[in-house]
């Protein structure tokens, strides 16, 4: 499994494309990790927050449904959703095929950052 060394990761298998220090006051992209995508199997639906929604660190902000199960998405940051990836609507396989690129889920203007792991810390925690 590949990790993007420039991203930071939550214990719940979400990523942000920023360092925690730089995230507050900026807009970050959020997605799920390869680990989550592999465990889920083929993604068939994503229930994501909408533009303008407020999300809070550690709270459920959506769901990913696969052929195996339904998994909650937990917010790695607090803030306001500014964009949702329309490219995945009806093309959910993008989440499995490119979770760190075209399979991103939504963007948030960040007001607070939760506990995040570097790529090496996340890899160690997950036996990668």
C-alpha positions in Angstrom: 0.0 0.0 0.0 1.2 3.5 -0.8 1.0 6.5 1.4 1.5 10.1 0.3 4.5 11.3 2.4 3.2 14.9 2.2 -0.2 14.1 3.7 -1.2 13.6 7.4 -3.5 10.8 8.6 -6.1 10.2 11.2 -6.3 7.0 13.2 -9.7 6.5 11.5 -8.0 6.3 8.1 -8.8 9.7 6.7 -6.1 12.0 5.2 -5.5 15.7 4.8 -3.2 17.2 2.1 -1.5 19.6 4.5 0.7 19.7 7.6 -1.3 20.2 10.8 0.5 23.5 11.4 -0.4 25.0 8.0 -3.9 23.7 7.9 -5.6 26.1 10.3 -7.0 29.0 8.3 -6.5 27.3 4.9 -8.5 24.9 2.8 -7.5 21.2 2.8 -8.7 18.2 0.9 -9.9 15.1 2.7 -10.1 11.5 1.6 -9.7 8.0 2.8 -6.5 6.0 2.9 -5.5 3.0 0.8 -5.9 1.0 4.1 -9.5 2.1 4.4 -10.2 1.5 0.6 -8.7 -2.0 0.7 -10.6 -3.0 3.9 -13.9 -1.6 2.5 -13.6 -3.4 -0.9 -15.4 -2.0 -3.9 -17.0 1.4 -3.0 -20.5 1.6 -4.4 -21.8 4.8 -2.7 -20.5 7.8 -0.7 -22.7 10.0 1.5 -20.6 13.1 1.9 -21.1 16.5 3.7 -22.4 19.3 1.5 -20.9 22.7 0.7 -21.6 25.0 3.7 -21.8 22.2 6.2 -19.9 22.6 9.4 -17.8 19.5 10.5 -16.2 18.9 13.9 -13.0 17.0 14.7 -13.8 13.3 15.6 -17.4 13.5 14.7 -19.1 11.5 11.9 -19.4 13.6 8.7 -20.4 11.0 6.2 -20.4 7.3 5.1 -18.7 5.2 2.6 -20.7 2.1 1.4 -19.0 -0.8 -0.2 -20.0 -4.3 -1.3 -18.8 -5.5 2.1 -20.0 -2.9 4.6 -20.8 0.7 5.5 -18.2 2.7 7.2 -18.5 6.1 8.9 -16.2 9.0 7.9 -14.8 10.9 10.8 -13.7 14.5 10.5 -9.9 14.9 10.9 -10.5 18.7 11.2 -13.2 21.1 12.1 -14.4 23.8 9.7 -16.7 24.6 6.8 -17.0 22.3 3.7 -16.1 24.4 0.7 -16.2 21.8 -2.1 -17.3 18.2 -2.7 -15.6 16.1 -5.4 -18.3 15.8 -8.1 -16.1 13.5 -10.1 -16.8 10.5 -7.8 -20.6 10.8 -8.1 -21.5 7.7 -10.0 -17.8 6.8 -10.4 -17.1 5.5 -6.9 -14.4 3.2 -8.1 -12.2 6.3 -8.3 -12.1 6.2 -4.5 -10.5 2.7 -4.6 -8.3 3.3 -7.6 -6.8 6.7 -6.6 -7.7 7.6 -3.0 -4.9 10.2 -2.7 -5.5 11.9 -6.1 -8.7 12.0 -8.1 -10.6 10.0 -5.3 -10.5 12.9 -2.8 -13.8 13.4 -1.1 -14.3 17.0 0.0 -12.5 20.2 0.9 -12.8 22.1 4.2 -11.8 25.6 5.3 -10.1 24.6 8.6 -10.7 26.1 12.0 -9.2 23.3 14.1 -7.0 20.3 13.5 -7.5 17.0 15.3 -4.7 14.6 16.2 -2.9 13.5 13.0 -0.1 11.1 12.2 2.7 11.6 9.7 2.9 9.0 6.9 5.6 7.0 8.8 3.6 7.1 12.1 0.5 5.9 10.2 2.4 3.2 8.4 3.9 1.9 11.7 0.5 2.0 13.4 -1.1 0.0 10.6 1.8 -2.5 10.0 2.6 -1.2 6.6 
